[in-house]
Amino acid sequence: MKLDDAIKHLTTTTDGLKGTTFGIDEQSMGMAIRAFYQYADAKSSIVREYTSNCHDSHREAAMIPEMTDYELLAMGYTGDLNELRRYFINWKDQPVKVKVIEGSSLTGSSMQIEFHDYGVGLSPHRVKTIYTKFFASTKRETNEQIGAYGLGCKSALGYCDSFLVETVFFGIKYSYVIYASGEAPECRLIEEAETDEPNGTVVRVPIIESEDIWTFKTAVCRQLMYFDDLIIEGVYTFPKD
């Protein structure tokens, strides 16, 4: 989403008074960062933000074949950009998937909510320069995507201490754990392996308390009521019409 020019081009002086840039005291850095991902309704924010990111990934995949080198580089892509375009020329859209898993001692599954897109995937470069940076975003030069502030992908930390991100980028699957640590969150690569899966990303957020399952299910119904191209599993939803 394009940010308003009035926000992007702030003046530093007013009526002859010198302006100054806001900063953050080093001892307060951790507190400031934690404040960025605190939401009044963390569970609803998780559902809304990650589903929006999934849809944005699909929109980006559809846009890539027509994008210039400059635009692709600005969005964090590196390497053979023509090969990137060729890959996504044949890309076929499919619904984003949101799944609530209640967990079972029989299967060994744990309580969690998953958000699965089949879009662009995340390269290691993009994880390092965009996904793990506060206020870094690839979406500020287009109105085709929802995000702009670079906060949504960190929203799970407003509810839990850690979550998992699995992403496939051109034949390599990367698994990351993102967790709160000291002054700022950290992202650690825990596995890297070749795969024949197509590009895409899965975000897995643990559900901490059993009573939170109902809250997440309610949030899915309410927050995603008007989202299209969406498959919801583990939640009963009413037909839109």
MOVEN-V443582 format. One record per residue. RES is the residue in one letter. SS is DSSP state (@ for helix, = for strand, . for the rest). Layout:
RES;SS, RES;SS
This chain:
M;., K;., L;., D;., D;@, A;@, I;@, K;@, H;., L;., T;., T;., T;=, T;=, D;., G;., L;=, K;=, G;., T;., T;., F;., G;., I;., D;., E;@, Q;@, S;@, M;@, G;@, M;@, A;@, I;@, R;@, A;@, F;@, Y;., Q;., Y;., A;., D;., A;@, K;@, S;@, S;@, I;@, V;@, R;@, E;@, Y;@, T;@, S;@, N;@, C;@, H;@, D;@, S;@, H;@, R;@, E;@, A;@, A;@, M;@, I;@, P;@, E;@, M;., T;., D;@, Y;@, E;@, L;@, L;@, A;@, M;., G;., Y;., T;., G;., D;., L;@, N;@, E;@, L;@, R;@, R;@, Y;@, F;@, I;@, N;., W;., K;., D;., Q;., P;., V;=, K;=, V;=, K;=, V;=, I;=, E;., G;., S;=, S;., L;., T;., G;., S;=, S;., M;., Q;=, I;=, E;=, F;=, H;=, D;=, Y;., G;., V;., G;., L;., S;., P;@, H;@, R;@, V;@, K;@, T;@, I;@, Y;@, T;., K;., F;., F;., A;., S;., T;., K;., R;., E;., T;., N;., E;., Q;., I;., G;., A;., Y;., G;., L;., G;@, C;@, K;@, S;@, A;@, L;@, G;@, Y;., C;., D;., S;=, F;=, L;=, V;=, E;=, T;=, V;=, F;=, F;., G;., I;=, K;=, Y;=, S;=, Y;=, V;=, I;=, Y;=, A;., S;., G;., E;., A;., P;., E;=, C;=, R;=, L;=, I;=, E;=, E;=, A;=, E;=, T;., D;., E;., P;., N;., G;=, T;=, V;=, V;=, R;=, V;=, P;=, I;., I;., E;., S;., E;., D;@, I;@, W;@, T;@, F;@, K;@, T;@, A;@, V;@, C;@, R;@, Q;@, L;., M;., Y;., F;., D;., D;., L;=, I;=, I;=, E;=, G;., V;., Y;., T;., F;., P;., K;., D;.
